[in-house]
């Protein structure tokens, strides 16, 4: 049997808090207002909303977050009555501490997560290449658009210029080697 360190500095331990559906951000915010140290691991994800592609932060564990408390000094009652919180995870009546090593591992994983780029940044008239879709591998000129939505490019097809609307993720800049 392997014993894991669960006690941090000054008797502080981490505990898992179960949140109401979709309310882990609210619970984390209210617990922080009350002075608790909260760890709410999140990840960035690309998501389509109202026809637009954007980046959103989503909880790594949608129903849970972690709170650091001293089991001998801190009062558990305010945690249980915080908006968005259902309960502290417990066996019987005793909340169960989460090993510090697990929290440290999660912190490393979340901090090592690559940041999602906001998309290509182009100037009007800049040469681009289409990387996906029916026009893949064609070159054109960037006309306008937002980096996280749709963009308009100018393509020369059959000796005529055509404006084509694409997702920003479908184009990339051409290096000037």
N, C-alpha and C positions, 0 to 999 in steps of 0.2 A: 504494500500500500504506500502510495506517495502522498506526503503531506504538502499542501501548497500554502504559501504565505498568504494570509488574508488580512493581516493587520498592517495598516500603513502608519505614518507618523502620528504621534499623539493619540493612538488608539482608534484612528479613523479606519473605517472599512467601507467597501463598496457594496451596494445593494441594488438589486434589480427592481424596477418599478414598472408595473403593468399599467398601460394607459388605455383610455377609451379609443375606439376606432377613429383614426385620422386626427387624434388630438395630442400626439406626442410632442409636437412643437409647442403647443399651448402649455402643456404640462411642464416642459423644460423651462419655458419662460417664467411661469408662475413660481416654480421651485427656486429658480435663480433670484427672483424678486424677494423671496423669503430668506435668502442668504445661504442656500445650500450649494455645494459644488456638484454640478451636473455634468455627466458625459452622455451626449446624445449623438452616437455615430451616424453620420449621413453620407450619402454618395450623390454625385451628380449624374443625371441621366437625361438623355435626349428624349423629348416627348412632344407629340403633336397635340396642340390645343387650338381649337377654332380654326383649323386649317393652316396653322403656323407651327413651324418646328422651333422649339426653344429648349433651353436647358433648365431643369428643375432640380432642387435638392429633395431627396427622399430619404427617409430613415432606413438605416441598414436593417434594423429590426422594427417593423412598423408598429408593433404594440408595446415596445419596451424602451426604456432608457435606464441609465445608472445614476445613482446618487451616493455621495460620500457622507457618512455620518459616524459619530461616535456612539456605539450602542449603549454606553453607560451614562452619557451626558445628554444626548439629543432627544427631543420629544418626537415620537413617531406620529402622533395625532395630526399635526398640521400637514404632514405629507399625505396621509390618507384622505384628507378633506380638501386637497388642492384641486383646482379645476383641471379636468383632463385625466386625473389619476383614478384608477380603479382600486389598486392595492399594491402593497409591497409583497414580493414573492416570499412565501414563508412555508415552513413545514410546521404544521400545528399553528401555534400562536407566535412562534419565534421567526422573525425575518432571517433569511439565510444569506450570509455574506458571500459575495462573488470574489474569487481569488484575484489578487492584484495582478498576477501574471496574465490572466485573461484580459483584464482591462488594458494592460500595457501592450499586449499583442494586438488588440483591437485598435488602440491609438496609433500604433505603427502602421497597421494596414490602411487605416483611413488617411493618415498623413502621406503614405506612399502612393495613394491613388493619383493617377495622372489627372491634371486639370484638363477639362474639356475646353478646347479652343473655341472661341466665339465664332469661328468660321473665317473664311478668307476675307482679306481686306484688300480691295482693289481700287484703283483710281480709274476714272473714265478714260477709255482708250487703251488701257493696259491689256497686253496679250494674255489670253487664258487658253487652257486646254480643257475639254470636257472629259470627265473621268468615268461617267456612268450614263446609262440610258441609250436611246437610239442614235444620238449624235456622238457617242463615245469616240475618243481619239481625234475629233475635229478640233481645230484651233479657231479662235475668234477673238473679238474685242469686247471687253467689259463695257457696258453702257451705263447701267445703274442698278441699284438694289441694296437691300439691307443684308448684312452678313449672316443673320440667323433666319432669313426667310427666303423669298424668291429673288432671283436676279434676272436682268435682261442682258443678253449678249448678242452681238452682231456676228452672224456667220455668212460666209461667202459660199453659197450653194448654187451650183449650175450657173456660175458667172453672174449671180445676182445676190445682193445683200439682203439678208432676212434677219429680223429681230426675233429672237427665241427666248421664251421665259423658262427658267430652270430653277431647281432647288440650289441654294448656295453650296450645299455639300457635293454637288455634281461637277463643280469646276475647281481648277487649281491654277495658280500662276505658272507661267513658263519662265524657267530660269534664263538669265541673260548671259550664258556662257560664251 
